[in-house]
Amino acid sequence: MAQQPSGWYNDPTDQYMYRYWNGSQWTDQVSSGGTTSTDPKAMDSAAATVPPGPGTEAPGAPPATQPQTVEVTQKRGSGFGTVIGVLIAVAAIIVLIVVLMNNSSGDSSTPDTEVPATTEAPATTVAP
C-alpha cells in the first residue's frame, strides 16, 4: 500500500470532519465546518500510524499547520473632519466678536434730556 502524502483527510475517529495526516501519523489538528482546532484527546497510538485510505483526502482543506494570521491596520483619515471642526470654531469666534462689538456700541451714553442753550446764573440773595 502506497504511503499517502501529508494533508487533510477524513477523520478516522469520526469525531471531526477532517484530521491532518503529516505523512507518517495522524496529528491532533482537526477541522469541522471550516474551523480548525486541536483535538484535546490523543488518538490511540496504534491507530495514529494507520495511513488514510485512498480517496479520503478533504476537498479544499484548510492549510496544514499555518495558523490564521490577522493583520490589523489603521487607516488614516483625510482630515476632512478636522477641517470642518476648525471652520466651525473660526465662525463661532467671528460671531462672538460681532456680538460683543454691537453690545459695546450700546454702552456709549447719549443724553436723554436736552441741555438748555443758555444757562442762567443763580440769583443772588441778600442776607436780611
TATAWO-V207301 format. One record per helix or strand of 2 or more residues. SS is the DSSP state (H for helix, E for strand). FROM is the first residue (numbers start at 1). LEN is the number of residues. If there is no record, write none. Layout:
SS | FROM | LEN
SS | FROM | LEN
This chain:
E | 7 | 4
E | 18 | 4
E | 26 | 7
E | 35 | 4
H | 45 | 4
H | 80 | 26
